[in-house]
Amino acid sequence: MLIETTFKQGSFYTELYHIILENHILKRIDSAISLSFVNELLADRYCKNFGRPAKEPEMMLKIQLLISIYYPMNN
């Protein structure tokens, strides 16, 4: 069951976003790459009426991107 987040409540982290410099690598990636298509692409893979609530695929992809940037595999 995929739950879409439509309301983004302001929080402590919203204030931190404005403190981070505009040329920070994560802000540049966020402005250059739009991953909004991922939710639409994978919408039919999630049951709307049954199962545990799932996180949005777009957010999960962003988390994987963060992991690959900050914790690269050592071969």
Secondary structure, 3 states (H helix, E strand, C coil): CECCCCCCCCCHHHHHHHHCCCCCHHHHHHHHCCCCHHHHHCHHHCCCCCCCCECCHHHHHHHHHHHHHHCCCCC
